[in-house]
Amino acid sequence: MTEQTEAYDPYSLPSSAVAEPPTNLWDSLKQIGPGIILAGTIVGSGELILTTAIGAKYGFVFLWLILFSCVIKVFVQVELGRYAISSGQPTLGALKNISAIRSIGSFLLVWWGVMTFFTVFQLGGMMGGVSQSLKMAMPGATDRLTRGVGGIAPSFGEYLQIRPELVWAVIICLITIAILYGGGYRRIEGLTTFLVVGLTLVTVVATASLFFTIYAPRWDAIVDGLALKIPKEGIADAFAVFGITGVGATELFYYPYWCLEKGYARYAGVNDGSPEWNRRAQGWIRVMKLDAWISMIVFTLSTVAFYAMGAAVLHPQGLVPEGSKMIVTLAEMYKAPFGSWTEVFFLIAAGVVLFKTLYLACAANSRMTVDFMALFQWIHVRSAEARAKLVQRFCIAFPVFALTLYIVKQDPQVMVKIGGLAQAATLPMIASATLYFRYVKVDPRLKPGWFTDLCLWTAWFAIMVVAAYSIPDSFSKMLKAFQ
């Protein structure tokens, strides 16, 4: 029996699963994991493509805003994790029961479903980005694969002559399915930890190495980037920076699911009102907060590193990654300071960054889709094994759907933007729901202090301001993208 189909139900709270929380830092660190998975999801197309482009366009002027965005939205993430531990409910179940008026919960679930449909375009764009990177990194292998396919299916081989990167897109789709099918939380956490730690180290080392090249960042430019200012011509891009950096809407939906699969709520047990439950819940919430803040450090380092590479290398040359030359321009971040030998290294690393986000998003969406269908009673999940098998099926469906969208739409950058716009429209909803959980639903004994509340309200206010400014324009851009 595979790990995925073992009789383990992360949404149940059996008394046999109750466990005391760790009491020291080392033991607490051994219990983290959901945040690392989230960091793997966060550092993807937005950071590699859009954040780098902002740095290339404006230099270091938005450094302060990136730091603010990465830090402040974590307070929303923590409160969602707090409620998941308090109630034992995943995100969609919590939204379904957010009000006694059933239509409100149903509306929020439908909203999530619409957002998820559009974010699959983003997954297709990532698949396209990975395939284009591999095609450029390994042209000889691409030609051999294309000829091999042509020998088996001549008509498809002729089509691949026009779009040779599709052979890699199919391979990436199959690898994604292989990783997710039959592999549960532990496999995802282990693989993601390895990739996130490795890629973060490589990105940070590459950025630090700039100080030993002709593209060394000027300290006065870095200090100026920490000043709280926005150039008049960059107001629209400032809102975009806040929207694409740090924890996004999809990641906020994902996090409670990963917390439950890790076991935080199971270890706390059913809320029986006892002091013992309160003590356990408080302890596992401390572990969850440690997990969230360590993940914040990881994705902030990666985000700032990508931004700094664009600001230090591309901005002085007047290069902005966009259009058909997007990948070529991004590769210049490494070629210019370190030499042409780094181009292949960058292309493969960029492919890994996008692939990591792709398989993690498919894994989370598969779990949430099963939950979504069960909440609307379109399916009946009678056991943990039945749920796992349904998740497996969607772990096939999502990569195949993403591949199909890429074959049809063809433009990775536009596809990434479509998913990003859908997330931007959803962020105010999940942030507002988090406030409701904080003040109405969470057990009063687990409520945070005044500083956390202040930061939570600050995050909500910033999200609402960004939404009010950008969403009307975003919808018009989304409609144009489909034309």
N, C-alpha and C positions, 0 to 999 in steps of 0.2 A: 504493500500500500504506500502511495507517495505521501510526501509531507503535506501536500495540499488537501488530501482527503482523509487525514487522520481525524479521529473523533475529538476535535478541539473546537469549541464554539466560543469565539471571543466576545459574543454578545450575551452570554449567560454569566451568572454570578454565583456559581456553586460554593457552598461553604468549604468544600475541600480545597478550593483554590486560594483561600485567604492566606496572606503572608504578611509578616511584619516588614515595614519599610526599612531600608538601610539607615544606619545612624552615623556613618562617617562618609567623607567625600569619596574615598576610593571605592567603597562598595556602591555608592550612588552612581559613580561613573560607569560601573559595570552594568547598570540597569538602563542606560540611555540607549537610544536607537531610533525612535520615531522622528526626532528632529534631524538626524543625519539623513534619513530617507527624504525628509522635506527639503533639506538643503540640496540634495541631489536633484529634486524636481525644480527647485527655484533657479539654480544656476544652469540655464539652458539658452534657448534662442534669444530671450530678452537681454540677458547679460552679454552673451557673445556678440550678438548682432546690433541690437538697438542701443545698449549702454555704450558700447564702443563707438558707435556712430555719433552719439551725443558728445563724447569726449573729442572725437575727431573734428566736430563742427565748432565747439565752443572752448576747447581747452579744459582747464581745471575749474572753470567758474562754477560748475554745479557740484563740486565735491561735497560741500556741506549738505546739499539737498539729498544726495545719495546716502550719506551717513544717516541723516535724519529719517529717511524713508525706510532704510533697513532696520533701524532700531525701533521706531515708534509702532510699527504694525505688529511687532512681536507681542505687544500687550493684548491685542485682539486674539492672537493665536493662543496665548496662555489662558485667557478666559474661556475659550472654547474647550481647551484641554481640561480646565478645572471643572466645567460642567459635565464633561464626559465621565470624569472620575466620580463626580458626585452622584450622577444619575445612572451611569452604565449605558447611556444611549449614544449611538453614533449621530453624526450631524443631521442626516436626513430624518431620522426618527425624532430627534429633538425639534426640528422645524415642523414636522407633521403635527406634533403635540404642543406647538408654541402657544396656541390659544384654544379656548373652549369653542370658538367659532371654527368649524371644520374647514370652511372655504378658505380661510387665511392660510392654514397649513398646506392645503392642497395647492393654492396659488404659488406658495414659495417653492414647493417641490417641482411644479411645472416650470417655474422660472429656472431652477437648477437644470432641468432637462433641456431647456432651450439653450442655455449657456454651454452645456456639455456637447450638444450637437455642433455648435460653432467652434468649440475648442478642439474638436477632432480635425478641423481644418488646420489648426496649429500643429497638431501631431503629424498630419500629412506634410506640412511644410518642414518640420524637423526631419522626417524621413527623406524628403527631397534634399535637404541640406546635407545630411549624412551621405547620401548616394552621390551627390555632386562632389563632395570633398574627397570621397574614395576614388571616384573616377579621375579626378585631377592628380591625386597622390599616386595612383597605380594605373597609368594609361595602358601599359602592356598587358596587365592582368585583365583589364576591362575589355581589350580587343580579343583576347583569347576566350573569355567568357561569352562575349557576343557571338563570336564565330561558332563556339560550341553549341549555343542555343540555336543558332541558325541551321546547324547541321541536323538538329532534332526537329525543329519546327521552322521551316524556311520562311513562312509568312511573318511569324513573330520576329525572326532574325532580321528581316528587312526593316521592320519597325524600329528595332533596336539600333540599326545603323543611324537612324535619325535622332534617337534619344538613348544613347548607350548607358546613361546613368541608371536607367530603369532596371538593368540587371542587378545592380547593387541594391536598389530599393526593394526588389523581391527578396534578395538574400537577407537584408536587414529585417524585413517583415517576418521571415521564417525564424531568424535568430531570436527576435522578440518573443515570438510564440513559444519557442523552445525553452527560453528562460522562465517564462511565466507559467506555462502549462505544467502542472505537477509540482510546482515549487511554491511554498507558502511564505509566511512572513520571514522566517529565519534565513532562507536563501536570499530574499530581496534585501534584507538588512545587511547580510554579510557582503554580498557583491557591491552594494551601494557604498558601504563604508570604505571598502578598498578603493573604488573609483573616486569617491569624493575626496578622500585624504590625498590620494595620489595626484589628482588633477589640481587640487588647491595648492599643494606644495609646488608643482611645476609652474603654475601661473604666478604665484607669489615670487618664486625664485627668478623667473624670467623678468618680472617687473622690477625687482630689486637690482637685477643685473644691468638695467638701463643706466644706473648711476655710473657705470664704468664704460659707457659708450658716449658717442657724440650727441645722443638723444637724451642725455641725463636731464630729468625734470628740474626746473629751476625752483629753488626753495621759496622765492618770493611769489611764484605762480601758485604753488601749493598753499601757502599761507593766504593768498588772495582768494583761493577757492574755498577757504573756510569762513570767509566773511559772508554774512547773511544778506546776499544781494542777488538779484536776477536782472540780467540785461533786458532792456525793453524789447529787443527783437527776439528774445528767447523765452517769452512768457508761455507760449503754447508748448514749447519743448520742455519747459520746467514741469508743467502738469504731466507730460508724458513720462518724464523721469520718475516722478513720484508713483505713477501708475505701474511702471514696468519693473521697478527695483524692489527688492525685499519680498515679503510674503504677499502673494496675490490671492485673488478670490478662490481659485481652485485649490491652492495650498491650504487655505483656511478650512475649506470643506474636507480636505484629506486628513488633516492632522488628528482629529478625534478618532478616526478609523484606525490609524496606525497606533495611537495610544491604547486603544482597546485590544488590538492584536498583540501588542507588546505584553499586555496583561495588567496595566495599572489599575483599571476598575475591578478586575477579578480579584486582585490582591487586596484591595480595600474591602470588597465584599458588599453585600446588600446593606443599604442604609436602614438600620433598625433603630436609629435614634440613640444608640448607646454611646457612652464616652469612648469605648474601645474602637467603634467604627470611626468616630471623629478623629481619634489619634492616628489610626491607620490611613485614613483618607488624607489628613494633613501631611503625613509623611510621604505618601506617594505623589501628592501634588508638589511637594518640594523637589522630588526626583524629576517630575515632569517639567517644572520650571528650569531646573538645571539643564535638562535635555534641550529645551527651547532656546535658552541663552547660549549654549555651546553651538547649537546649529546657527544662531544669529552671527556668532563670530566667524564661523566657517563661510557662510554665504556672503557676509559683508567683505571679508578678505578677498574672495573671488571676484565679487562685483567691483570693488574698488580697483583691483588689479587690472581687470579688463578695461575699465574706464580710464585708468592711468596710461595704459598702453596706447589707447586711442588718442588721448590728450597729448602725450609726450612724443609719439612717433608720427601719427597721421596728421594731427592738427598743424604742425609746422610745415608739412609738405602740401597742405591744402587738399588732402585726400579724405573723402567721406565714403564709407562702404555703402553702396546702393546699386540697385538695378542688376544687370547681368554681370557686372564686375565686382559684385559684393564680396565673394569668397577671395578673389584675387587681391582685392584691396585689403581685406582683413589679413591675408598672409603677409602683406607688406609690413605689418607691425613687427614681425619677427625677422623678415629678410633684411630690412633696412639696417637695423642695429646689429644683428648677429650673423648675417651672411645668408646666401641663397640656400645653403644646406638645410636651413630650418624650415623651408617651405613645406616639404613633405611631412616633417614632424608636426607642423601646425595643422595641416590638413587632416592628418589622422587624429590629432588631439581634439580638433574642432568636431570631427565626426563622433568621437567618444562622448564629448560634452552633450551633444544633441541626442545621441542614442540613449544616454543615461536618463535624460528627461523623458524621452519617448517611452521607454519600457516602464518607468515608474508611473507615469500618467495613465498608461494602459492598465497597469495593475490596480491603481486606485479607482479608476473609472469603472472597472469591471466589478469591483466590490460594491460600489455605490449604485450601479445600475441594477444589480440583484436586489439591493435594499429598496431602491425606488420602486421596482415592479412589485415587490412584496407588500410595500406600504399601500399601494393602490389595489392590492389583492388581484393583480393580474397573474401572479403565480403564488403557489403555496409552498413555503419552505418548511418541511416537516422535520428536518434533522440537520446537524452540522455537516454531515456527509453530502446531503442533497444541496446545501448552500455551496459547498466547495466545488461540486461538479458544475453547478450553474456558473460560478465565477470562472471556472476553467473555460467554459464555452465562450464567455465574453472576452477572455484573454486571447482567444482566437479572432473573435469578431472585430475588436477595436483595431488591432494592427492591420487587418485586411481592409477595413473601412478607410483607415488613414491612407493606405496605399492606393486605394481606388480614387480617393479625392485628389491625391497628388497626380495620378495619371491624367485625371480630367482637368484639373486647374493649372498644373505645371509650374506655377510661380511660387517658390517657397517663401519669399519675403512677403508677398501679399497674403498668403495663407497664414503666416505667423501673425500678421497684423489683424486679420479677421478674428482669430482666437483671442488676441490681446484686447480687442475692442469689446468682445463679449464678456471677458473678465472684468474690464473696467466698469461695465454697466452693472455687474453683479456685486462688486465690492461694497457699495453702500448698503445693499440688502443684508449681506452677511455681517457687516459691522454693526448695523442697527439691531439685528437679531441677537448679536453678542451682548449688547447693552441690556436687552430684555432678559436674557439668561442671567446676567450678572445681578440685576435688581429684583427679579421676580421669581426665577426658577431655582437658582442654586441654593443649596442648604445654607442658611444664615451663618452657621458656625464656620463655614469655609470661605466666607467673603473676604476679599483682599483689603489692604489698608488704603489710606487716603492717597498716597503717592501713586499707587497702581491705578486707582480710579482716575486721578488727574491725567495720567498718561493715556489711559483708555479713552477718556473724553477728548483729549488732544488728537489721538489717532482718528477717532470718529469725525471730529470737526474737519480735519485735514482731508479725509476721504470724501466727505460731503462737498467741500469746496471744489476739490478736483473734479468730482462727478458733475457738479452743476456747470462747470466751465467746459468740460471736454465731451460729455456724453452727447449733446445735440450734434456737435460736429462729427463725433465718432460714427453715429448712425448714418450720416450722409456719406461718409467715407466707406462704410461697409457696403452700402448700396452700390456705390461706384465700383467697388472691388468685384462685384458679381456681374457687372456689365461687360 
